[in-house]
Structures are given as C-alpha cells and as structure tokens.
C-alpha cells in the first residue's frame, strides 16, 4: 500500500486562470473565517462572563455575515483541498511525508506556541484574567488534557472537539483525510453513486462521523473534491451559470438561513447557502476587472496561511481588551465587529511579511512552505 501510486489526475488539468482564481478565493474565505470567530454573544473573564447587550438590528447583521455568509468558507477549503490532492498522481507515503511538512509541523508549532503563551500569561497578574477559562489553566492539566490540547478528541463546552487553538481543527481533520485518502478513492471508485448518496444523507440529516477528530463537513466536501476530479468538473464551470440566477438563489438561501435561525429546518437552508455561497464567491470575487487589483489580491493570497494560523487567539485577546476598556454602545460594538478583524488581518499579514523578509526559514517552517 505504501508505495502504491494513485493514478487519478492524468486528464484533470487546472489551468493558470483557474489556479489564480482558487488562490484569490482562498483569501476571501480566510477573511470569512476571521469574521466567523469575531462573532460572539459573551466574553469570558476571570471574574465571570460578560453577556453583550447587542441591539436587535446589529445582532442580525452580525449573524448574517458571520453565521450565514461566512459559513461557506471552511467547506470551500475542504472542497479545494480534495481537488488539489486528487488532481495528480501521488503515493500514500509520499503524500503523508509532504503533509507532515505542510500541515503537521505548523499545527504542532502553533499549538505549542499558544500553550507557552497561556502558561506564561496565567502567571502574570496583569494578563491572567484574559486567559482564565478553567479548561485552559495549563498548570492544572492532567496527561489526558495535554494530549487533548494537541489532538482535540474531548468535547468542549459547546460539544465540539478541538485543539487548544481551536481553528486548527481544520488542519487536524485534513491530516486525517489525507491518511484515509486511499480508502476514500477506492470506495468512491467502487461505489460512486452509493457513496455520493451516503454523503448527501449525512449532510442533509447532519449525521456525525462518530469520529471526534473528523467532522461531517470535512469528510463530505473533501470527498466531493474527488468527485470533481473523477468526473472532470471544474470550479470555473460556475461561469456557465446565469449570474443573476446564481446571485438570486444565493440571496434567497441566505435569507432562509437567517429566517430559520434556531429552527430544526435551518440546517437544510444552511446546506443550500453553503453550496451556493461557494459558487457565488468563486464566480463573483475571483475575476477582478483591474489587473492591478488582481495582482494585489494574488499577493495577499500568499499570506492566507499566516492569517489563518495566527488570527484567532490574537483576535480573542484584542476583543477582551476592547470590551473591557471601551463603552458597550452600539457604535462601539459596530466598530469592534468590523475593526477588530481588520486590525488582526492587517497585523497577521504584516507579521507574515516581516517573517518572510527577515527570517524566511522561520516563515517556511510556520507555514509549511506553502499557502493555505
């Protein structure tokens, strides 16, 4: 098995234009991920939890952007990851060696970095209140909690299973899927229709994989990436769709997702808004008319990985600081909701540029030598 070549991509070619558009959509999806994590209804401090008094109109605006529009980002990443893996021949061992460098090393380094930061800050009175959640008190961790900090196999308060830097569950699940890549291909090749039906049923009825370190979205959209390769479907095929019809359907699905907020039927509306959202953003945000704007987007796309790796914990700390020191009026809440992600994204890009410019070896180590 370890030396077997998976011949799947001989006739699946991603042209230069499609490759550039995939790179551009990644930066938009990365921005969406930041906005997902900027959405909060409460902030945790050492002395207790502060529940934000958010005006109804602002609550719905934040919900629309962070919990509806932005939710297509992570499935979109898994879809493209599946396409990029299966588009060409690879060996199982060769692929895992590559993924150890591009995924595992950054994953371990970033989690370790924040464990050190947590431990240090928790012993400095001026900062301890910002790192105070009981499950994150490093000095009190038993061996199982240490393992969970890296693997994320235990459920958190919100019933999710994540490492200490919780956005990195994406990289963890992607590593698991790469380990299963041979099995995924063989199963789909043998029973393509049955497997596809099973994936649809899993997604429509929100059936868990029952594997703590592999979410349903990860499995479904990664497998869908292989279906794209197997049946020669390209992301650029969305250009054949009527733009008005696509925008209208996406708008309707997003509206239904909002209207059904909290209802048992919301999950079905969310599925349509995710699928249509991926098509919408690839169709409308990856073809800038200005060559200069396109060049800038491609440059920014090169820093998608640093933004993804570094944004969340810095965003959380900045959010706590501003909530603590600034008024909680609607104006300040709007400024914080849009301003904090803008600041964090800018700082991550600047930090990535500095590392790339002055310590390229460290930049390559942290980012796995590639973009997200």
LUMLOZA-259193 format. One record per residue (C-alpha): residue number from 1; residue in one letter; y, x, z. Coordinates in pm, whole numbers, plus 32768, in hexadecimal, padded with zeros to 4 digits. Layout:
BEGIN
REC  num  residuo     Y     X     Z
REC  NUM        A     Y     X     Z
...
This chain:
BEGIN
REC  num  residuo     Y     X     Z
REC    1        X  8000  8000  8000
REC    2        X  80FA  8109  8063
REC    3        X  80FD  81AB  7F0C
REC    4        X  80F2  806A  7E42
REC    5        X  8207  8035  7D48
REC    6        X  8298  7ED7  7D3A
REC    7        X  82E5  7EA4  7BCB
REC    8        X  83D4  7D80  7BCF
REC    9        X  851A  7DE5  7B33
REC   10        X  84CF  7E7C  79DE
REC   11        X  8590  7D6F  7922
REC   12        X  8684  7D08  7A32
REC   13        X  87C6  7DBC  79E9
REC   14        X  8908  7D9E  7AAE
REC   15        X  8A25  7DFC  79C8
REC   16        X  8B61  7EB3  7A30
REC   17        X  8C2F  7D74  7A42
REC   18        X  8B2F  7CBB  7B17
REC   19        X  8B0A  7DEB  7BFA
REC   20        X  8C83  7DFB  7C2E
REC   21        X  8C92  7C87  7C78
REC   22        X  8B7D  7CAB  7D79
REC   23        X  8C40  7DC2  7E1F
REC   24        X  8D7D  7CF0  7E23
REC   25        X  8CD7  7BBB  7EB4
REC   26        X  8C4E  7C95  7FCE
REC   27        X  8DAB  7CDD  8050
REC   28        X  8DFC  7B68  804D
REC   29        X  8CB6  7B1C  8102
REC   30        X  8D04  7C2E  81FE
REC   31        X  8E58  7B91  8245
REC   32        X  8DA5  7A46  8279
REC   33        X  8CB9  7AE6  8374
REC   34        X  8DE7  7B60  843A
REC   35        X  8E76  79FF  843C
REC   36        X  8D28  7973  84B0
REC   37        X  8D3E  7A55  85DE
REC   38        X  8EAF  7A0D  8617
REC   39        X  8E5C  78A0  865A
REC   40        X  8E3F  7857  87CC
REC   41        X  8E71  7736  88BA
REC   42        X  8E61  7804  89F7
REC   43        X  8E99  7969  8A6B
REC   44        X  8DC9  7A12  8B79
REC   45        X  8E6B  7AE8  8C87
REC   46        X  8DE6  7B80  8DC7
REC   47        X  8E90  7A72  8E94
REC   48        X  8E07  7953  8DC5
REC   49        X  8E1C  78AB  8C73
REC   50        X  8F60  783B  8BD4
REC   51        X  8F38  7702  8AFF
REC   52        X  9045  76FC  89F4
REC   53        X  911B  75C4  89D4
REC   54        X  911E  75AF  8858
REC   55        X  91E0  7499  87A5
REC   56        X  9101  73B2  86D9
REC   57        X  919A  7415  858A
REC   58        X  916D  7589  85D6
REC   59        X  900B  7555  8652
REC   60        X  8FAD  74AE  8509
REC   61        X  905C  75BA  843B
REC   62        X  8FA4  76CF  84F3
REC   63        X  8E5E  7611  84D6
REC   64        X  8E8A  75DE  835F
REC   65        X  8ED3  774C  831C
REC   66        X  8DE8  77F5  8414
REC   67        X  8CC7  7702  8433
REC   68        X  8CBC  7668  82D8
REC   69        X  8D5D  773D  81CA
REC   70        X  8CF9  788D  825F
REC   71        X  8B90  7828  829F
REC   72        X  8B27  787D  813B
REC   73        X  8B6C  79EF  8178
REC   74        X  8A30  7A61  822D
REC   75        X  893F  799B  814D
REC   76        X  89FD  7A30  8027
REC   77        X  89BF  7B8E  80AF
REC   78        X  8849  7B49  80D5
REC   79        X  8838  7ABA  7F74
REC   80        X  88DA  7BF0  7EDF
REC   81        X  8802  7CD4  7FB6
REC   82        X  86CA  7C33  7F26
REC   83        X  874E  7C53  7DC3
REC   84        X  87AF  7DC0  7DF0
REC   85        X  8660  7E1A  7E8B
REC   86        X  857F  7D73  7D8B
REC   87        X  8649  7DBA  7C52
REC   88        X  859D  7F09  7C1D
REC   89        X  844E  7FAC  7C64
REC   90        X  841D  803F  7DC0
REC   91        X  830B  80B7  7EA6
REC   92        X  82E1  8027  8000
REC   93        X  82F9  8176  80B2
REC   94        X  8417  81ED  7FD9
REC   95        X  84DA  80B1  801A
REC   96        X  84A3  80C1  8192
REC   97        X  8511  822D  819A
REC   98        X  864F  81C9  80E5
REC   99        X  868B  80A1  81CC
REC  100        X  865A  8180  82FC
REC  101        X  878C  823F  8287
REC  102        X  885E  811C  8207
REC  103        X  880A  801A  8314
REC  104        X  874D  80A4  8440
REC  105        X  8826  81D4  848C
REC  106        X  8974  8114  8486
REC  107        X  88CE  7FFA  854A
REC  108        X  885D  80E3  8660
REC  109        X  89A2  81A7  8668
REC  110        X  8A8A  8079  8683
REC  111        X  89B7  7FD0  878E
REC  112        X  89A5  8115  8853
REC  113        X  8B1C  814C  8830
REC  114        X  8B6B  7FF8  88C6
REC  115        X  8A6D  8020  89DF
REC  116        X  8B27  815E  8A3F
REC  117        X  8C77  80AC  8A22
REC  118        X  8BFC  7F88  8AF7
REC  119        X  8B72  806F  8C02
REC  120        X  8CB0  813F  8C0E
REC  121        X  8D9F  8016  8C0F
REC  122        X  8CD9  7F62  8D1F
REC  123        X  8D23  8088  8E06
REC  124        X  8E9A  8084  8DC3
REC  125        X  8F44  7F6E  8E8D
REC  126        X  905B  7F3A  8D8E
REC  127        X  8F5D  7EEC  8C79
REC  128        X  8E30  7E5E  8D31
REC  129        X  8EA2  7CF2  8D18
REC  130        X  8E8F  7D06  8B9C
REC  131        X  8D20  7D73  8BA2
REC  132        X  8CAB  7C92  8CB9
REC  133        X  8B9C  7BAB  8C33
REC  134        X  8A73  7BCD  8D24
REC  135        X  8972  7C0E  8C13
REC  136        X  8A41  7D35  8B9B
REC  137        X  8A60  7DF3  8CE5
REC  138        X  89B2  7F2E  8C6B
REC  139        X  8977  7FC5  8DC4
REC  140        X  88A5  7E95  8E26
REC  141        X  87C2  7E93  8CF4
REC  142        X  8649  7EA0  8D28
REC  143        X  8578  7F49  8C17
REC  144        X  8542  7DFF  8B5F
REC  145        X  86B8  7DC3  8B49
REC  146        X  86EB  7F20  8ABC
REC  147        X  85EE  7ED6  89AB
REC  148        X  8693  7D88  8968
REC  149        X  87E8  7E2F  8942
REC  150        X  8763  7EDA  880C
REC  151        X  8668  7DDD  8786
REC  152        X  86F0  7C8E  87F6
REC  153        X  85A4  7BDA  882E
REC  154        X  8615  7B15  8962
REC  155        X  86E0  79D6  8949
REC  156        X  884D  79E0  89B4
REC  157        X  8914  78C8  8A56
REC  158        X  8941  7826  8900
REC  159        X  87C9  7844  88B9
REC  160        X  87FB  7952  87B2
REC  161        X  8745  7A9F  87B3
REC  162        X  8833  7BBE  8770
REC  163        X  8868  7D2D  87CC
REC  164        X  898C  7D8B  88AA
REC  165        X  8A6E  7DA6  8777
REC  166        X  8A05  7C4D  870B
REC  167        X  8A85  7C4E  85A1
REC  168        X  8986  7D60  855E
REC  169        X  8871  7C5C  8564
REC  170        X  88AC  7C54  83EB
REC  171        X  8844  7DC1  83CA
REC  172        X  871C  7D8C  84B3
REC  173        X  869B  7C64  83EC
REC  174        X  86D5  7D1E  82A7
REC  175        X  8602  7E40  8326
REC  176        X  84EB  7D4D  8381
REC  177        X  84FD  7CB4  8225
REC  178        X  84E4  7E09  8185
REC  179        X  83AA  7E4C  8250
REC  180        X  8320  7D01  81CD
REC  181        X  8398  7D3C  8067
REC  182        X  823B  7D72  7FD4
REC  183        X  81B1  7C3A  807C
REC  184        X  82DE  7B6D  8008
REC  185        X  82B2  7BD7  7E9F
REC  186        X  813A  7BA5  7E96
REC  187        X  814F  7A4D  7F34
REC  188        X  8261  79D5  7E49
REC  189        X  81AF  7A64  7D17
REC  190        X  806C  79B4  7D77
REC  191        X  80FE  7863  7DE3
REC  192        X  8265  7854  7D62
REC  193        X  828F  76DA  7D67
REC  194        X  81E1  76A4  7EB3
REC  195        X  82A3  77BB  7F5D
REC  196        X  83EA  773B  7ED0
REC  197        X  839B  75DE  7F51
REC  198        X  8347  7671  80A5
REC  199        X  8492  772D  80B1
REC  200        X  8552  75F1  8053
REC  201        X  849F  752B  8163
REC  202        X  84E6  763C  8263
REC  203        X  8657  763A  820C
REC  204        X  8689  74C3  81E7
REC  205        X  85D9  7471  832D
REC  206        X  8657  75A7  83E4
REC  207        X  84FA  7623  8433
REC  208        X  84F7  7769  84F1
REC  209        X  842B  7895  8480
REC  210        X  83B3  78AD  85EC
REC  211        X  83F9  7A22  85D1
REC  212        X  8518  7A7C  86C0
REC  213        X  858A  7B99  85E0
REC  214        X  8588  7AD6  8498
REC  215        X  8665  79A6  845F
REC  216        X  8620  7892  8367
REC  217        X  875B  78D5  829C
REC  218        X  86F8  7A43  827B
REC  219        X  859B  79F3  81F9
REC  220        X  8603  78D7  8111
REC  221        X  8726  7980  8061
REC  222        X  867C  7AD5  804C
REC  223        X  8550  7A31  7FA5
REC  224        X  863F  7973  7EC3
REC  225        X  86BF  7AC8  7E54
REC  226        X  8564  7B1B  7DD3
REC  227        X  8553  79CD  7D1F
REC  228        X  8697  7A2E  7C6F
REC  229        X  85F2  7B72  7BFB
REC  230        X  84A4  7AD4  7BA5
REC  231        X  853E  79C4  7ACB
REC  232        X  865F  7A98  7A47
REC  233        X  8771  79CC  7AEB
REC  234        X  88BD  7A81  7B18
REC  235        X  89DF  7A38  7BFF
REC  236        X  8AC0  7A40  7ACD
REC  237        X  8A09  790B  7A4E
REC  238        X  8AF6  7840  7B2A
REC  239        X  8BFE  7884  7A21
REC  240        X  8B4C  7785  7947
REC  241        X  8B9B  7671  7A40
REC  242        X  8CCD  759A  7A0C
REC  243        X  8DCE  7632  7AFC
REC  244        X  8E69  74E3  7B56
REC  245        X  8D16  744B  7B9E
REC  246        X  8CAC  7576  7C71
REC  247        X  8DEF  7574  7D39
REC  248        X  8DDA  73FB  7D68
REC  249        X  8C71  7400  7DDE
REC  250        X  8CB9  751E  7ECC
REC  251        X  8DE9  7469  7F58
REC  252        X  8D19  732E  7F90
REC  253        X  8BFE  73ED  8037
REC  254        X  8CF2  74A5  811C
REC  255        X  8D9C  735C  8176
REC  256        X  8C4C  72BB  81C7
REC  257        X  8BF0  73E9  8298
REC  258        X  8D2C  73B3  8366
REC  259        X  8D0B  7238  837E
REC  260        X  8BA2  7254  83F3
REC  261        X  8C00  7352  84FF
REC  262        X  8B08  7331  861C
REC  263        X  8A30  722D  856F
REC  264        X  88BB  7257  8520
REC  265        X  890E  7246  83AD
REC  266        X  8A07  7364  83B2
REC  267        X  88FD  7466  836C
REC  268        X  88B7  73CB  8216
REC  269        X  8A2A  73C9  81C0
REC  270        X  8A40  7532  8237
REC  271        X  8928  7595  8149
REC  272        X  89E8  750C  801D
REC  273        X  8B2D  75AC  8090
REC  274        X  8A7F  76FF  80B2
REC  275        X  89DC  76F6  7F5B
REC  276        X  8B13  7671  7EAE
REC  277        X  8BEC  775F  7F77
REC  278        X  8B2E  7890  7EF6
REC  279        X  8B55  7811  7D91
REC  280        X  8CC2  77B5  7DC7
REC  281        X  8D32  7902  7E53
REC  282        X  8C6E  79CD  7D55
REC  283        X  8D04  78FA  7C3E
REC  284        X  8E6E  78F7  7CB2
REC  285        X  8EAF  7A2B  7D8B
REC  286        X  8E09  7B41  7CC5
REC  287        X  8ECB  7B30  7B7E
REC  288        X  9032  7B98  7BD0
REC  289        X  9119  7B80  7AA4
REC  290        X  91D9  7CBA  7AFA
REC  291        X  9125  7E08  7AC0
REC  292        X  91EF  7E99  7BE0
REC  293        X  917C  7D86  7CCD
REC  294        X  9016  7DBB  7C5A
REC  295        X  9033  7F2F  7C9F
REC  296        X  90B9  7EEB  7DFC
REC  297        X  8FA2  7DF5  7E48
REC  298        X  8E9A  7EEF  7DD8
REC  299        X  8F3B  7FF6  7EB7
REC  300        X  8F37  7F08  7FE1
REC  301        X  8DCE  7EAC  7F92
REC  302        X  8D73  8014  7FDE
REC  303        X  8DD6  7FD4  8148
REC  304        X  8D11  7E92  8178
REC  305        X  8C0A  7F4B  8243
REC  306        X  8CFF  7FE0  8343
REC  307        X  8DA2  7E8B  836D
REC  308        X  8C51  7DE6  83A6
REC  309        X  8BD6  7EF1  8498
REC  310        X  8D12  7F1A  8566
REC  311        X  8DC9  7DCF  856A
REC  312        X  8D20  7CEF  8668
REC  313        X  8D37  7DA3  87B5
REC  314        X  8E99  7E19  8769
REC  315        X  8EF4  7CB6  8705
REC  316        X  8E69  7C2C  884C
REC  317        X  8F29  7D26  8921
REC  318        X  9071  7CE9  8866
REC  319        X  903F  7B73  8881
REC  320        X  9014  7B8B  89FA
REC  321        X  9146  7C66  8A1D
REC  322        X  9226  7B7C  8956
REC  323        X  91A2  7A42  89FF
REC  324        X  91E4  7AE6  8B4F
REC  325        X  9346  7B5D  8B07
REC  326        X  93D2  7A64  8A09
REC  327        X  9428  78F2  8A33
REC  328        X  9322  77F6  89C4
REC  329        X  9410  771F  88F7
REC  330        X  939B  76A5  879E
REC  331        X  9480  779C  86EE
REC  332        X  93E5  78C5  87A1
REC  333        X  9287  783B  876C
REC  334        X  92C6  7829  85F4
REC  335        X  9351  7989  85F4
REC  336        X  9226  7A06  86B7
REC  337        X  9128  7954  85DB
REC  338        X  91B1  79EA  8499
REC  339        X  9254  7B22  8526
REC  340        X  9132  7BB1  85EF
REC  341        X  9042  7BBC  84C4
REC  342        X  9155  7C50  83EA
REC  343        X  919A  7D63  84E9
REC  344        X  902B  7DAD  8525
REC  345        X  8FD6  7DBA  83B1
REC  346        X  90FF  7EA1  8372
REC  347        X  909D  7F86  8492
REC  348        X  8F32  7F95  8421
REC  349        X  8F9A  7FEC  82BD
REC  350        X  9090  80EF  833F
REC  351        X  8F89  817E  8427
REC  352        X  8E8E  818B  830A
REC  353        X  8F8A  823C  822D
REC  354        X  8FD5  833D  833A
REC  355        X  8E65  8382  8376
REC  356        X  8E22  8399  8203
REC  357        X  8F49  8481  81CE
REC  358        X  8F23  856F  82F3
REC  359        X  8DB7  8550  8366
REC  360        X  8CF3  84DE  8235
REC  361        X  8BA9  8540  82D8
REC  362        X  8BEB  8451  83FA
REC  363        X  8C5B  833E  830C
REC  364        X  8B1A  8363  8243
REC  365        X  8A4D  835E  8382
REC  366        X  8AF2  8224  840C
REC  367        X  8AE9  8163  82C5
REC  368        X  8999  81D8  824B
REC  369        X  8A3E  8285  8125
REC  370        X  8A88  813C  807A
REC  371        X  8B52  7FFC  808A
REC  372        X  8AC3  7EBE  8121
